[in-house]
């Protein structure tokens, strides 16, 4: 695990933070739909369950989504374990995506739904969770990494 250690660290810490946040929401709210305004009309914690993917697309598609989460997670772990040493930005990006895929995948396998709670009401955004945040941050990091020029020595180190 020394190779791509930032990947593993980000993935493990992200997964723990995601699962802990969802556990606290489930323990703190008595019913699905309950909300706690942190900034009235702007940002709330709202306990919802989602049987679909991001933004509730594919609602009720938890069956195949759990397998997709598992496949993505396994693929990323194989990349980090068996693949080349990745540049730091790519390790961070892939680690974030793994944390999110595992976090939501665990929910889908155990509960049959994903717990969402971050509710940005100012722009009427769908309720989401930290796993979703990690996935999006990971994608942004990978996009940034893809625009970073590589030198011939960086390519040969891979």
N, C-alpha and C positions, 0 to 999 in steps of 0.2 A: 504493500500500500504506500510505499515511499514514492513510487512513480505516480504522478498526478495527485499528490496529497491534498492540494487545495480543493480539487474536485470532491474527494471523499469527505473532507472537513465540512465544506459548504452543504453537501447533500445530507450528512448526518445531522448537523445543527439545524438546517432548514426543516428537515422532517420532524425533529423533536419540537421545534417552535410551532410548526403547523399543528401537530397532533395535540400539543398542550393547549394551544389557543382554542381548538375545537372542543376539547374536554371541558375547559373552563366555561365556554358558552353553554354547553349542554347542562352542566351542573348549576349554572347561575340563573338560567331562564327556566321558568316553570312550564311554559308552553311554546310550541312552535308559533312564530308570529309575534312574540313579545319583542318589544324594542326599548332601547335605552338611548335617549338622545344625548350625545356628547356635545353637540352644537346644534340646537334645535333647527330643523329644516335644512341642515347642511350635511351633517355626518352623524349617523346613529350606529349602534350595535343592534342588529335585528336578527333574531334566530330564525333561519329558514332551512328547509331541507331541499336538496336539488337532486332529482333522479336523472338529470341530463348532464350535458357538458357545460362549458362556459356560457354564460348568459341564458342558461336553461334551454339551449338548443338541444335537439335530440332527447327531449323530455321522455322519460321512461326507457331510455336506451342503456340503462345501467348494465345490462348483460354483456353487451359487446364492448362498452366503454371500460369495464373492469379489465377485460383482456387486452384492450389497447394500452391501458396504463401499465399493465404488466409487461407487455412486449416492449414498450418504450423504455421502461425501467431496466429490463434485462439488456436491451441493446446498448444503453448508455453505460451500464456497468461493464459490459464486455469491452466497449471502446476504451474505457479508462483502465481496465485491468490488462487487456491483451494488446491494446493499440499503442501508438507511440506516446512519448511524453508530450503533452499538449502545452501550448503557450498558456500563461497564467490566465489571461482573459477568457480563453476558451474553457479552461478548467472551471472557472467561476460560473460561466454561462451554463455549461453542461451540468454542473453540480446543482445549480438552482433549478434547472428543468427536472433533474432527477428527484430533488426534494419535493417539488410540486406533483410530479407524476406519482411518486410513491405515496405522498400524503393523501391525495384524492383517491388513488387506487386502493389503499388500505380501507378507506371509508366505504368504497363501493363493494369490496369483497366482504367486509364484516357487517355493514349495516344495510347495504342495498341503496344507499344514497350518500350524498356529500353534505356536510354541514357548512353552510355559508352564514356570514354574519357582518361583513363590512358593507355598510349601506351609505353610499354617497348620494344623498337626496338632492343636493344642489343642482345636479345635472341629470337627475332621474336615471342613474346608472344601475344596472342590475346588481343585486347583492352578491358578494363574492367572498373568498377566504384567502388566507395567507398562501396556500398552495398555488392559487391562481396568480397571486402577486409574484411568487418565486418563478413560475413558468414565464411570465411576461418579462421580468427582469432578466432572466436567462436568455430569452430571445433577443432582447436589446443588447446585451453583452456580446452575444454571438454576431449580431449585425455590426456592432462597432469593431469587433475583431476581424470581420471579413473585409473591412475597408482599410485596415492597418496594413501598410506595405510590409512584405517579407523580403528579407535579404537571402541570397543563396546560402549563407551559413545557417540561417534559421531553418530553411527547408531541409538541409542535410541532417540537422539534429533530430528531426522528426523521424 
